[in-house]
Amino acid sequence: MPSEPPKPPEETGLIIRRGSGLAILPNGAPPVLSEIINRSLAHIQTSTSIATPKRIAGEECEFEIASSVKLVMCWIPPGEFLMGSPEDEMGRCDSETQHRVKITQGFWLAKTQTTQAQWQAVMGNNPSRFQGEDLPVENVSWNDICGNESGPGGFLGELNGRLPSGGRFHLPTEAQWEYACRAGTTGPDSGDLHEMGWYSDNSDDRTHPAGEKKPNAWGLHDMLGNVWEWCSDWYGDFDPSAVTDPTGPADGSYHVIRGGGWYSDAYFARCSYHDGFSPYYDFDGSLGFRLARGQP
């Protein structure tokens, strides 16, 4: 007759079954001890706060976009806001119909407008009218940044082509831009415009180094003034309906610009003012941009 197979060795001590969330104790262990250990394991396995700390608005992160060239970005949390302006706001345009917008995904937004040093590091040239490494890059069209109808290209094509797989830089949508510009405020300027932006009353008819003015509540500089900022959307009037994560019209002739520039009167340098230019247009000395990036 075949011999009886040997018995497996008796399990001793505290044994944790992989993936089960259960602890096995040897015979005779107090039941209360087993209950305490099993509950503790369940808490560790189901808790997300330990592994994924919650980011706060304005939290900063540094990204390298070229050798020794850094880009500081601020965290913009998900949330809801009223996009557009009330009918009694000074300088209001009819296209600024106020409506509720929900932003469901947090994202990173550059702390300052893209500088000439950053553009030069990626593109190897400097198209700007007002020259200076720490000045915002300008004289750049939407196509210079995003490429044109023939395919990907421009600054973003060059930048993202150098990066390892993962997050990608892009222009913010118009809704993302206004949400970040307001940073929880509801007025026209998200603060004192003279303290926060370079515009016609204080710019001396030129651009100024990025980040010199006071930031908004989420750490973003020059959201109003200095140079206009391109957004990803095609230009169109606002719909009064509530929307979630809007990306603008499906097509059009003009892309959105936001924020006003060094030559702009105060009523252009408002959170809700929007306009549009041809994607081929670079407008001497006043059109720039800032980068956005999804959650890594």
Buried (B, 14 or more C-beta within 10 A) or exposed (E): EEEEEEEEEEEEEEEEEEEEBEBBBEEEBEEEEBEEBBEEBEEEEEEEEEEEEEBEBBBEBEBEBBEEBEBBBBBBBEEEBBBBBEEEBEBBBEBBBBBBBBBEEBBBBBBBBBBBBBBBBBBEEBBBBBEBEBBBBBBBBBBBBBBBEEEEBBBBBBBBEEEEEEBEBBBBBBBBBBBBBBBEBEEBBBBEBBEBBBBBEBBEEBBBBBBEBEBBEBBBBBBBBBBBBBBBBBBBEBEEEEBEEBBBEEEBEBBBBBBBBBBBEBBBBBBBBBBBBBBEBBBEBBBBBBBBBEEE
